[in-house]
């Protein structure tokens, strides 16, 4: 609770033009925002760029923060919108057919994935086979340890829909982990 109050105070100071407060907020949340964007986009380079854009938006729009949710929830909402915007733009760019045939398929086969000894790597690989909606819910709930209510706010769906998606995501992830040779699907 203390961090939430400190974050709200930083946003109030940012509203007044305090650059030090922005630097403090950035230092406190940049890694979380980076990891969240990186998981959505699949690119660390894109994530780095978008993290900067997220905090530029915070600088410009701090006065719009209404404190109806935690600052971290607000940041991840901005990050999510930016990441999905980039993903939409990527899809809109048509790929040259000649260039597409020269791309190598670097994805591991399920057998290779199953042989990896590090369970975290196997879990990440299995998560990549989940739908974007399910992967996002798992990421927010388990990796970012966000409560269902905050996930609902970030994603913009009802809490019961978050719970339903989480149920189906966990079920699918359990199947994928079993296929990858991991005994216990979910800790």
Secondary structure, DSSP 8 states (H G I E B T S, - for coil): -HHHHHHHHHHHHHHTT-HHHHHHHHHHHHHHHHHHHHHHHS-HHHHHHHHHHHHHHHHHHGGG---SS-HHHHHHHHHHHHHHHHHHHHHHS---HHHHHH-------HHHHHH-S-HHHHHHHHHTTS-HHHHHHHIIIIIS---HHHHHHHHTS-HHHHHHHHHHHHHHHHHHHHHTT-S-S--
